[in-house]
Amino acid sequence: FVDQLYDFLVRDDRIKHYFRGSKLATIKQAQGRYLAQMFGSQVAYSGRSLDRIHSVMTITDYEYDSFLECAQKALRAVGADATGIDESVVIMEATRNSVLVNRKPHDVRLLLAATAKNTVFERLGGDAGVERMVNRMYSTALEDPR
């Protein structure tokens, strides 16, 4: 799972800047041990606390969500079922506050101005696009046995 996760992380334009450099192999190994312990393995993580590791970073909720999305893709890629993926995300979500110790305030207007992009509403296709998305999510939710 961790190898697959890092394959996604280093290619994700939203967060790849956090996952490069000469110490990447060491970071990957430590994070693998941390995740294994979190998921219930007998592997013991003995590194620094998440708060301390991330104290020099200013990670946003959006970036953390991007990490979780990569984790979901990696879990799917290694054959985890939907329930296992959901449970894993819930476990990882519990670390959000330890990772976002220097949380930046989120201001959509500043983000849009900085990126010179259309609003999410516009990128989704306006009213018609949002309606299609809601209909698909609703249909999918109805079909999901959980």
VENLINJO-V399766 format. One record per backbone hydrogen bond with DSSP energy under -1.0 kcal/mol. CO is the residue of the C=O (numbers start at 1). NH is the residue of the N-H. Records with the same first field share a line. If there is no record, write none. Layout:
CO: NH / NH
//
This chain:
1: 5
2: 6
3: 7
4: 8
5: 9
6: 10
12: 15 / 16
15: 18
16: 19
21: 24
23: 27
24: 28
25: 29
26: 30
27: 31
28: 32
29: 33
30: 34
31: 35
32: 36
33: 37
34: 38
35: 39
36: 41
37: 40
49: 53
50: 54
54: 57
60: 64
61: 65
62: 66
63: 67
64: 68
65: 69
66: 70
67: 71
68: 72
69: 73
70: 74
71: 75
72: 76
73: 77
74: 78
75: 80
76: 79
81: 85
82: 86
83: 87
84: 88
85: 89
86: 90
87: 91
88: 92
89: 93
90: 94
92: 95
93: 96
95: 99
96: 100
100: 103
107: 111
108: 112
109: 113
110: 114
111: 115
112: 116
119: 123
120: 124
121: 126
122: 125
125: 129
126: 130
127: 131
128: 132
129: 133
130: 134
131: 135
132: 136
133: 137
134: 138
135: 139
136: 140
137: 141
138: 142
139: 143
140: 144
//
